[in-house]
Amino acid sequence: MLMLLCCGVAVVYLLFDPSRVGWFPRCPFRMLTGWLCPGCGSQRAFHQLLHGDVSAAFCYNAALVAGIPVVSLLLLVEWQRIRWPRLHARLYSPGAIWSLFVIIVAWWIGRNVV
């Protein structure tokens, strides 16, 4: 059921461009503050990725594009945690989680400063 829902969402983003259609959700943080959140541009980036335009997706949200291999690795290691227990322990350690948090906050600040 979840896979079907994900495929349905992907089809919607494939067929409709969030930058041209007004019914996609807007970022509440940006609406309230005028600043970009770490996820701002993700819908447009996802649309561009589905159309194979990685460079345009990177311009909309570099963190989303850079995060795809990271999330893929985390999912693979979670799925194979019995096979790779030491790698799982390292990637899910407090130090790794805090490092990811710092990277996201730096991205959040950096994209609003520049």
N, CA, C and O atoms as CSV, one atom per row, in Angstrom:
chain,resi,resn,atom,element,x,y,z
A,1,MET,N,N,0.818,-1.195,0.000
A,1,MET,CA,C,0.000,0.000,0.000
A,1,MET,C,C,0.863,1.262,0.000
A,1,MET,O,O,0.585,2.210,-0.734
A,2,LEU,N,N,1.919,1.269,0.832
A,2,LEU,CA,C,2.815,2.419,0.891
A,2,LEU,C,C,3.540,2.615,-0.447
A,2,LEU,O,O,3.724,3.743,-0.902
A,3,MET,N,N,3.939,1.524,-1.056
A,3,MET,CA,C,4.619,1.599,-2.349
A,3,MET,C,C,3.688,2.181,-3.413
A,3,MET,O,O,4.118,2.967,-4.257
A,4,LEU,N,N,2.439,1.800,-3.371
A,4,LEU,CA,C,1.456,2.324,-4.317
A,4,LEU,C,C,1.265,3.827,-4.115
A,4,LEU,O,O,1.181,4.578,-5.086
A,5,LEU,N,N,1.197,4.261,-2.867
A,5,LEU,CA,C,1.062,5.675,-2.563
A,5,LEU,C,C,2.287,6.452,-3.058
A,5,LEU,O,O,2.144,7.520,-3.652
A,6,CYS,N,N,3.471,5.926,-2.817
A,6,CYS,CA,C,4.701,6.581,-3.279
A,6,CYS,C,C,4.735,6.692,-4.801
A,6,CYS,O,O,5.136,7.723,-5.341
A,7,CYS,N,N,4.320,5.648,-5.481
A,7,CYS,CA,C,4.274,5.686,-6.947
A,7,CYS,C,C,3.263,6.720,-7.431
A,7,CYS,O,O,3.515,7.425,-8.408
A,8,GLY,N,N,2.139,6.812,-6.763
A,8,GLY,CA,C,1.126,7.802,-7.120
A,8,GLY,C,C,1.646,9.224,-6.952
A,8,GLY,O,O,1.419,10.079,-7.807
A,9,VAL,N,N,2.335,9.469,-5.862
A,9,VAL,CA,C,2.918,10.793,-5.625
A,9,VAL,C,C,3.968,11.099,-6.693
A,9,VAL,O,O,4.030,12.217,-7.203
A,10,ALA,N,N,4.783,10.116,-7.025
A,10,ALA,CA,C,5.809,10.314,-8.056
A,10,ALA,C,C,5.168,10.652,-9.403
A,10,ALA,O,O,5.676,11.505,-10.130
A,11,VAL,N,N,4.072,10.000,-9.737
A,11,VAL,CA,C,3.381,10.286,-10.999
A,11,VAL,C,C,2.852,11.713,-11.003
A,11,VAL,O,O,2.935,12.401,-12.020
A,12,VAL,N,N,2.309,12.164,-9.876
A,12,VAL,CA,C,1.813,13.542,-9.792
A,12,VAL,C,C,2.958,14.521,-10.012
A,12,VAL,O,O,2.812,15.482,-10.766
A,13,TYR,N,N,4.098,14.288,-9.360
A,13,TYR,CA,C,5.247,15.181,-9.530
A,13,TYR,C,C,5.868,15.059,-10.918
A,13,TYR,O,O,6.489,16.007,-11.397
A,14,LEU,N,N,5.714,13.933,-11.559
A,14,LEU,CA,C,6.200,13.779,-12.924
A,14,LEU,C,C,5.340,14.587,-13.895
A,14,LEU,O,O,5.862,15.221,-14.812
A,15,LEU,N,N,4.038,14.563,-13.694
A,15,LEU,CA,C,3.114,15.194,-14.630
A,15,LEU,C,C,2.929,16.691,-14.396
A,15,LEU,O,O,2.657,17.428,-15.343
A,16,PHE,N,N,3.069,17.150,-13.167
A,16,PHE,CA,C,2.796,18.547,-12.843
A,16,PHE,C,C,4.036,19.216,-12.263
A,16,PHE,O,O,4.694,18.668,-11.379
A,17,ASP,N,N,4.345,20.396,-12.764
A,17,ASP,CA,C,5.496,21.169,-12.304
A,17,ASP,C,C,5.067,22.050,-11.130
A,17,ASP,O,O,4.226,22.931,-11.307
A,18,PRO,N,N,5.625,21.833,-9.936
A,18,PRO,CA,C,5.232,22.625,-8.762
A,18,PRO,C,C,5.489,24.125,-8.916
A,18,PRO,O,O,4.857,24.928,-8.230
A,19,SER,N,N,6.403,24.515,-9.802
A,19,SER,CA,C,6.663,25.939,-9.992
A,19,SER,C,C,5.620,26.598,-10.887
A,19,SER,O,O,5.546,27.825,-10.963
A,20,ARG,N,N,4.815,25.783,-11.563
A,20,ARG,CA,C,3.795,26.336,-12.464
A,20,ARG,C,C,2.367,26.071,-12.007
A,20,ARG,O,O,1.436,26.727,-12.473
A,21,VAL,N,N,2.186,25.124,-11.106
A,21,VAL,CA,C,0.850,24.767,-10.636
A,21,VAL,C,C,0.701,25.281,-9.210
A,21,VAL,O,O,1.569,25.038,-8.372
A,22,GLY,N,N,-0.376,25.979,-8.931
A,22,GLY,CA,C,-0.529,26.635,-7.636
A,22,GLY,C,C,-1.076,25.783,-6.510
A,22,GLY,O,O,-1.142,26.259,-5.377
A,23,TRP,N,N,-1.474,24.537,-6.768
A,23,TRP,CA,C,-2.101,23.754,-5.712
A,23,TRP,C,C,-1.138,22.882,-4.909
A,23,TRP,O,O,-1.571,22.148,-4.020
A,24,PHE,N,N,0.154,22.949,-5.205
A,24,PHE,CA,C,1.126,22.236,-4.373
A,24,PHE,C,C,1.306,22.998,-3.061
A,24,PHE,O,O,1.201,24.225,-3.048
A,25,PRO,N,N,1.573,22.301,-1.962
A,25,PRO,CA,C,1.715,22.996,-0.677
A,25,PRO,C,C,2.921,23.929,-0.661
A,25,PRO,O,O,3.955,23.634,-1.260
A,26,ARG,N,N,2.781,25.035,0.019
A,26,ARG,CA,C,3.859,26.015,0.188
A,26,ARG,C,C,4.524,25.791,1.544
A,26,ARG,O,O,3.928,25.222,2.459
A,27,CYS,N,N,5.746,26.241,1.652
A,27,CYS,CA,C,6.502,26.091,2.894
A,27,CYS,C,C,5.970,27.060,3.945
A,27,CYS,O,O,6.021,28.273,3.739
A,28,PRO,N,N,5.459,26.550,5.070
A,28,PRO,CA,C,4.949,27.443,6.102
A,28,PRO,C,C,6.052,28.302,6.732
A,28,PRO,O,O,5.807,29.455,7.088
A,29,PHE,N,N,7.259,27.751,6.870
A,29,PHE,CA,C,8.370,28.519,7.443
A,29,PHE,C,C,8.689,29.715,6.562
A,29,PHE,O,O,8.889,30.822,7.063
A,30,ARG,N,N,8.738,29.503,5.260
A,30,ARG,CA,C,9.041,30.602,4.334
A,30,ARG,C,C,7.904,31.620,4.306
A,30,ARG,O,O,8.147,32.824,4.220
A,31,MET,N,N,6.672,31.142,4.377
A,31,MET,CA,C,5.534,32.056,4.373
A,31,MET,C,C,5.548,32.948,5.627
A,31,MET,O,O,5.175,34.120,5.558
A,32,LEU,N,N,5.976,32.397,6.760
A,32,LEU,CA,C,5.991,33.160,8.019
A,32,LEU,C,C,7.203,34.079,8.157
A,32,LEU,O,O,7.088,35.191,8.673
A,33,THR,N,N,8.372,33.609,7.692
A,33,THR,CA,C,9.604,34.350,7.941
A,33,THR,C,C,10.210,34.988,6.695
A,33,THR,O,O,10.945,35.970,6.795
A,34,GLY,N,N,9.907,34.440,5.532
A,34,GLY,CA,C,10.548,34.900,4.304
A,34,GLY,C,C,11.889,34.230,4.059
A,34,GLY,O,O,12.531,34.486,3.041
A,35,TRP,N,N,12.320,33.377,4.977
A,35,TRP,CA,C,13.585,32.665,4.846
A,35,TRP,C,C,13.347,31.274,4.301
A,35,TRP,O,O,12.257,30.719,4.444
A,36,LEU,N,N,14.377,30.706,3.670
A,36,LEU,CA,C,14.303,29.348,3.147
A,36,LEU,C,C,14.584,28.340,4.257
A,36,LEU,O,O,15.495,28.534,5.061
A,37,CYS,N,N,13.814,27.284,4.298
A,37,CYS,CA,C,14.098,26.178,5.224
A,37,CYS,C,C,14.988,25.169,4.487
A,37,CYS,O,O,15.200,25.320,3.283
A,38,PRO,N,N,15.508,24.159,5.162
A,38,PRO,CA,C,16.357,23.187,4.475
A,38,PRO,C,C,15.636,22.442,3.348
A,38,PRO,O,O,16.279,21.944,2.424
A,39,GLY,N,N,14.315,22.365,3.420
A,39,GLY,CA,C,13.569,21.621,2.410
A,39,GLY,C,C,13.001,22.466,1.292
A,39,GLY,O,O,12.450,21.928,0.332
A,40,CYS,N,N,13.124,23.792,1.396
A,40,CYS,CA,C,12.562,24.655,0.354
A,40,CYS,C,C,13.168,24.314,-1.007
A,40,CYS,O,O,14.385,24.183,-1.145
A,41,GLY,N,N,12.320,24.177,-1.984
A,41,GLY,CA,C,12.745,23.818,-3.336
A,41,GLY,C,C,12.729,22.324,-3.593
A,41,GLY,O,O,13.010,21.890,-4.710
A,42,SER,N,N,12.407,21.526,-2.582
A,42,SER,CA,C,12.439,20.069,-2.741
A,42,SER,C,C,11.404,19.560,-3.740
A,42,SER,O,O,11.668,18.621,-4.490
A,43,GLN,N,N,10.230,20.182,-3.746
A,43,GLN,CA,C,9.202,19.729,-4.686
A,43,GLN,C,C,9.646,19.979,-6.127
A,43,GLN,O,O,9.503,19.113,-6.991
A,44,ARG,N,N,10.182,21.161,-6.371
A,44,ARG,CA,C,10.663,21.480,-7.717
A,44,ARG,C,C,11.867,20.616,-8.080
A,44,ARG,O,O,12.000,20.177,-9.222
A,45,ALA,N,N,12.750,20.371,-7.096
A,45,ALA,CA,C,13.913,19.518,-7.341
A,45,ALA,C,C,13.477,18.094,-7.660
A,45,ALA,O,O,14.025,17.466,-8.566
A,46,PHE,N,N,12.502,17.584,-6.928
A,46,PHE,CA,C,11.996,16.229,-7.174
A,46,PHE,C,C,11.398,16.134,-8.578
A,46,PHE,O,O,11.613,15.146,-9.281
A,47,HIS,N,N,10.651,17.157,-8.984
A,47,HIS,CA,C,10.077,17.197,-10.332
A,47,HIS,C,C,11.195,17.143,-11.380
A,47,HIS,O,O,11.099,16.403,-12.359
A,48,GLN,N,N,12.250,17.929,-11.169
A,48,GLN,CA,C,13.358,17.943,-12.128
A,48,GLN,C,C,14.105,16.609,-12.148
A,48,GLN,O,O,14.524,16.148,-13.209
A,49,LEU,N,N,14.270,15.993,-10.984
A,49,LEU,CA,C,14.929,14.674,-10.943
A,49,LEU,C,C,14.126,13.632,-11.718
A,49,LEU,O,O,14.696,12.798,-12.421
A,50,LEU,N,N,12.812,13.684,-11.587
A,50,LEU,CA,C,11.976,12.740,-12.331
A,50,LEU,C,C,12.081,12.952,-13.833
A,50,LEU,O,O,11.827,12.032,-14.611
A,51,HIS,N,N,12.450,14.152,-14.243
A,51,HIS,CA,C,12.644,14.450,-15.661
A,51,HIS,C,C,14.100,14.311,-16.084
A,51,HIS,O,O,14.447,14.594,-17.230
A,52,GLY,N,N,14.955,13.874,-15.157
A,52,GLY,CA,C,16.351,13.601,-15.477
A,52,GLY,C,C,17.263,14.813,-15.488
A,52,GLY,O,O,18.405,14.708,-15.937
A,53,ASP,N,N,16.808,15.946,-15.017
A,53,ASP,CA,C,17.618,17.160,-15.014
A,53,ASP,C,C,18.228,17.362,-13.622
A,53,ASP,O,O,17.683,18.087,-12.790
A,54,VAL,N,N,19.358,16.712,-13.391
A,54,VAL,CA,C,20.010,16.734,-12.081
A,54,VAL,C,C,20.544,18.132,-11.762
A,54,VAL,O,O,20.468,18.571,-10.615
A,55,SER,N,N,21.079,18.830,-12.753
A,55,SER,CA,C,21.634,20.160,-12.478
A,55,SER,C,C,20.548,21.147,-12.056
A,55,SER,O,O,20.773,21.946,-11.148
A,56,ALA,N,N,19.380,21.112,-12.692
A,56,ALA,CA,C,18.272,21.985,-12.276
A,56,ALA,C,C,17.799,21.594,-10.880
A,56,ALA,O,O,17.501,22.464,-10.061
A,57,ALA,N,N,17.730,20.309,-10.607
A,57,ALA,CA,C,17.330,19.844,-9.279
A,57,ALA,C,C,18.316,20.334,-8.232
A,57,ALA,O,O,17.916,20.752,-7.145
A,58,PHE,N,N,19.594,20.286,-8.551
A,58,PHE,CA,C,20.634,20.748,-7.629
A,58,PHE,C,C,20.485,22.241,-7.354
A,58,PHE,O,O,20.719,22.686,-6.230
A,59,CYS,N,N,20.104,23.010,-8.354
A,59,CYS,CA,C,19.889,24.460,-8.161
A,59,CYS,C,C,18.696,24.722,-7.246
A,59,CYS,O,O,18.729,25.662,-6.452
A,60,TYR,N,N,17.659,23.920,-7.342
A,60,TYR,CA,C,16.484,24.116,-6.494
A,60,TYR,C,C,16.756,23.716,-5.047
A,60,TYR,O,O,16.392,24.446,-4.125
A,61,ASN,N,N,17.398,22.557,-4.838
A,61,ASN,CA,C,17.720,22.128,-3.477
A,61,ASN,C,C,18.882,21.130,-3.539
A,61,ASN,O,O,18.693,19.938,-3.781
A,62,ALA,N,N,20.076,21.654,-3.315
A,62,ALA,CA,C,21.281,20.826,-3.380
A,62,ALA,C,C,21.288,19.746,-2.303
A,62,ALA,O,O,21.803,18.650,-2.524
A,63,ALA,N,N,20.720,20.054,-1.141
A,63,ALA,CA,C,20.711,19.079,-0.047
A,63,ALA,C,C,19.877,17.857,-0.406
A,63,ALA,O,O,20.232,16.734,-0.049
A,64,LEU,N,N,18.777,18.069,-1.107
A,64,LEU,CA,C,17.948,16.927,-1.519
A,64,LEU,C,C,18.729,16.017,-2.457
A,64,LEU,O,O,18.747,14.799,-2.280
A,65,VAL,N,N,19.370,16.609,-3.449
A,65,VAL,CA,C,20.121,15.815,-4.432
A,65,VAL,C,C,21.295,15.108,-3.763
A,65,VAL,O,O,21.542,13.928,-4.015
A,66,ALA,N,N,22.017,15.832,-2.908
A,66,ALA,CA,C,23.161,15.225,-2.211
A,66,ALA,C,C,22.708,14.193,-1.188
A,66,ALA,O,O,23.452,13.265,-0.870
A,67,GLY,N,N,21.512,14.346,-0.677
A,67,GLY,CA,C,21.007,13.430,0.341
A,67,GLY,C,C,20.499,12.104,-0.189
A,67,GLY,O,O,20.362,11.151,0.578
A,68,ILE,N,N,20.217,12.021,-1.468
A,68,ILE,CA,C,19.680,10.773,-2.029
A,68,ILE,C,C,20.649,9.606,-1.844
A,68,ILE,O,O,20.216,8.547,-1.389
A,69,PRO,N,N,21.942,9.742,-2.173
A,69,PRO,CA,C,22.856,8.614,-1.914
A,69,PRO,C,C,23.001,8.299,-0.429
A,69,PRO,O,O,23.142,7.136,-0.052
A,70,VAL,N,N,22.968,9.323,0.410
A,70,VAL,CA,C,23.097,9.113,1.861
A,70,VAL,C,C,21.905,8.324,2.387
A,70,VAL,O,O,22.074,7.348,3.118
A,71,VAL,N,N,20.711,8.745,2.017
A,71,VAL,CA,C,19.504,8.045,2.466
A,71,VAL,C,C,19.474,6.630,1.901
A,71,VAL,O,O,19.069,5.694,2.590
A,72,SER,N,N,19.899,6.470,0.656
A,72,SER,CA,C,19.946,5.130,0.051
A,72,SER,C,C,20.890,4.222,0.825
A,72,SER,O,O,20.571,3.060,1.080
A,73,LEU,N,N,22.053,4.750,1.199
A,73,LEU,CA,C,23.007,3.969,1.988
A,73,LEU,C,C,22.423,3.606,3.344
A,73,LEU,O,O,22.547,2.464,3.786
A,74,LEU,N,N,21.785,4.571,4.010
A,74,LEU,CA,C,21.188,4.298,5.319
A,74,LEU,C,C,20.102,3.236,5.233
A,74,LEU,O,O,20.012,2.367,6.100
A,75,LEU,N,N,19.283,3.300,4.200
A,75,LEU,CA,C,18.233,2.287,4.027
A,75,LEU,C,C,18.824,0.913,3.747
A,75,LEU,O,O,18.351,-0.088,4.285
A,76,LEU,N,N,19.858,0.859,2.908
A,76,LEU,CA,C,20.511,-0.415,2.604
A,76,LEU,C,C,21.138,-1.020,3.855
A,76,LEU,O,O,21.001,-2.216,4.110
A,77,VAL,N,N,21.823,-0.193,4.629
A,77,VAL,CA,C,22.471,-0.696,5.844
A,77,VAL,C,C,21.434,-1.120,6.878
A,77,VAL,O,O,21.631,-2.106,7.587
A,78,GLU,N,N,20.332,-0.381,6.966
A,78,GLU,CA,C,19.259,-0.780,7.890
A,78,GLU,C,C,18.670,-2.126,7.471
A,78,GLU,O,O,18.391,-2.984,8.309
A,79,TRP,N,N,18.488,-2.295,6.172
A,79,TRP,CA,C,17.924,-3.539,5.645
A,79,TRP,C,C,18.879,-4.718,5.874
A,79,TRP,O,O,18.437,-5.848,6.083
A,80,GLN,N,N,20.181,-4.450,5.835
A,80,GLN,CA,C,21.193,-5.499,5.974
A,80,GLN,C,C,21.940,-5.400,7.316
A,80,GLN,O,O,23.113,-5.765,7.400
A,81,ARG,N,N,21.269,-4.912,8.348
A,81,ARG,CA,C,21.981,-4.671,9.605
A,81,ARG,C,C,22.491,-5.938,10.264
A,81,ARG,O,O,23.464,-5.882,11.016
A,82,ILE,N,N,21.872,-7.065,10.011
A,82,ILE,CA,C,22.374,-8.331,10.565
A,82,ILE,C,C,23.656,-8.730,9.849
A,82,ILE,O,O,24.567,-9.288,10.461
A,83,ARG,N,N,23.726,-8.448,8.568
A,83,ARG,CA,C,24.905,-8.781,7.768
A,83,ARG,C,C,26.068,-7.835,8.064
A,83,ARG,O,O,27.223,-8.259,8.091
A,84,TRP,N,N,25.762,-6.535,8.289
A,84,TRP,CA,C,26.786,-5.510,8.517
A,84,TRP,C,C,26.553,-4.794,9.849
A,84,TRP,O,O,26.254,-3.600,9.853
A,85,PRO,N,N,26.681,-5.485,10.961
A,85,PRO,CA,C,26.354,-4.851,12.248
A,85,PRO,C,C,27.288,-3.696,12.628
A,85,PRO,O,O,26.835,-2.713,13.215
A,86,ARG,N,N,28.575,-3.797,12.306
A,86,ARG,CA,C,29.503,-2.722,12.674
A,86,ARG,C,C,29.237,-1.457,11.849
A,86,ARG,O,O,29.284,-0.346,12.376
A,87,LEU,N,N,28.959,-1.632,10.558
A,87,LEU,CA,C,28.639,-0.481,9.715
A,87,LEU,C,C,27.333,0.169,10.174
A,87,LEU,O,O,27.211,1.393,10.207
A,88,HIS,N,N,26.368,-0.669,10.526
A,88,HIS,CA,C,25.090,-0.153,11.027
A,88,HIS,C,C,25.308,0.650,12.305
A,88,HIS,O,O,24.755,1.739,12.461
A,89,ALA,N,N,26.104,0.121,13.207
A,89,ALA,CA,C,26.364,0.813,14.470
A,89,ALA,C,C,27.068,2.145,14.236
A,89,ALA,O,O,26.783,3.123,14.927
A,90,ARG,N,N,27.972,2.194,13.280
A,90,ARG,CA,C,28.675,3.445,12.977
A,90,ARG,C,C,27.761,4.483,12.354
A,90,ARG,O,O,27.769,5.645,12.761
A,91,LEU,N,N,26.970,4.069,11.365
A,91,LEU,CA,C,26.115,5.025,10.649
A,91,LEU,C,C,24.955,5.525,11.493
A,91,LEU,O,O,24.443,6.621,11.263
A,92,TYR,N,N,24.541,4.732,12.465
A,92,TYR,CA,C,23.437,5.122,13.336
A,92,TYR,C,C,23.913,5.539,14.723
A,92,TYR,O,O,23.122,5.588,15.665
A,93,SER,N,N,25.202,5.837,14.848
A,93,SER,CA,C,25.754,6.259,16.137
A,93,SER,C,C,25.361,7.709,16.421
A,93,SER,O,O,25.036,8.461,15.502
A,94,PRO,N,N,25.392,8.092,17.687
A,94,PRO,CA,C,25.082,9.495,18.020
A,94,PRO,C,C,25.986,10.490,17.289
A,94,PRO,O,O,25.528,11.558,16.882
A,95,GLY,N,N,27.249,10.152,17.124
A,95,GLY,CA,C,28.168,11.053,16.417
A,95,GLY,C,C,27.763,11.264,14.966
A,95,GLY,O,O,27.822,12.385,14.461
A,96,ALA,N,N,27.354,10.195,14.295
A,96,ALA,CA,C,26.920,10.316,12.902
A,96,ALA,C,C,25.623,11.110,12.803
A,96,ALA,O,O,25.458,11.929,11.899
A,97,ILE,N,N,24.718,10.870,13.721
A,97,ILE,CA,C,23.439,11.589,13.703
A,97,ILE,C,C,23.664,13.069,13.987
A,97,ILE,O,O,23.066,13.916,13.323
A,98,TRP,N,N,24.504,13.398,14.948
A,98,TRP,CA,C,24.802,14.800,15.245
A,98,TRP,C,C,25.527,15.469,14.076
A,98,TRP,O,O,25.289,16.642,13.788
A,99,SER,N,N,26.395,14.739,13.414
A,99,SER,CA,C,27.089,15.291,12.243
A,99,SER,C,C,26.094,15.642,11.143
A,99,SER,O,O,26.191,16.702,10.526
A,100,LEU,N,N,25.154,14.766,10.905
A,100,LEU,CA,C,24.116,15.029,9.914
A,100,LEU,C,C,23.278,16.238,10.318
A,100,LEU,O,O,22.929,17.065,9.475
A,101,PHE,N,N,22.961,16.341,11.586
A,101,PHE,CA,C,22.210,17.486,12.094
A,101,PHE,C,C,22.974,18.790,11.847
A,101,PHE,O,O,22.388,19.775,11.400
A,102,VAL,N,N,24.266,18.798,12.134
A,102,VAL,CA,C,25.094,19.993,11.935
A,102,VAL,C,C,25.150,20.365,10.452
A,102,VAL,O,O,25.089,21.545,10.106
A,103,ILE,N,N,25.266,19.381,9.589
A,103,ILE,CA,C,25.297,19.634,8.145
A,103,ILE,C,C,23.983,20.276,7.691
A,103,ILE,O,O,23.990,21.227,6.909
A,104,ILE,N,N,22.870,19.759,8.177
A,104,ILE,CA,C,21.560,20.308,7.786
A,104,ILE,C,C,21.397,21.740,8.300
A,104,ILE,O,O,20.914,22.604,7.569
A,105,VAL,N,N,21.789,21.997,9.532
A,105,VAL,CA,C,21.684,23.358,10.078
A,105,VAL,C,C,22.616,24.303,9.316
A,105,VAL,O,O,22.239,25.443,9.044
A,106,ALA,N,N,23.809,23.858,8.971
A,106,ALA,CA,C,24.745,24.685,8.194
A,106,ALA,C,C,24.146,24.989,6.815
A,106,ALA,O,O,24.265,26.111,6.323
A,107,TRP,N,N,23.516,24.014,6.204
A,107,TRP,CA,C,22.850,24.217,4.915
A,107,TRP,C,C,21.732,25.240,5.073
A,107,TRP,O,O,21.578,26.129,4.235
A,108,TRP,N,N,20.964,25.120,6.129
A,108,TRP,CA,C,19.843,26.020,6.394
A,108,TRP,C,C,20.337,27.463,6.536
A,108,TRP,O,O,19.769,28.381,5.946
A,109,ILE,N,N,21.396,27.651,7.323
A,109,ILE,CA,C,21.941,28.988,7.537
A,109,ILE,C,C,22.610,29.497,6.260
A,109,ILE,O,O,22.401,30.637,5.845
A,110,GLY,N,N,23.407,28.641,5.653
A,110,GLY,CA,C,24.159,29.039,4.464
A,110,GLY,C,C,23.301,29.484,3.301
A,110,GLY,O,O,23.648,30.436,2.602
A,111,ARG,N,N,22.194,28.813,3.086
A,111,ARG,CA,C,21.366,29.186,1.937
A,111,ARG,C,C,20.601,30.473,2.185
A,111,ARG,O,O,20.090,31.069,1.237
A,112,ASN,N,N,20.506,30.919,3.428
A,112,ASN,CA,C,19.848,32.186,3.728
A,112,ASN,C,C,20.838,33.349,3.808
A,112,ASN,O,O,20.439,34.507,3.691
A,113,VAL,N,N,22.110,33.054,4.003
A,113,VAL,CA,C,23.123,34.093,4.098
A,113,VAL,C,C,23.569,34.529,2.703
A,113,VAL,O,O,23.781,35.716,2.457
A,114,VAL,N,N,23.705,33.587,1.815
A,114,VAL,CA,C,24.206,33.870,0.466
A,114,VAL,C,C,23.156,34.495,-0.396
A,114,VAL,O,O,23.413,34.797,-1.562
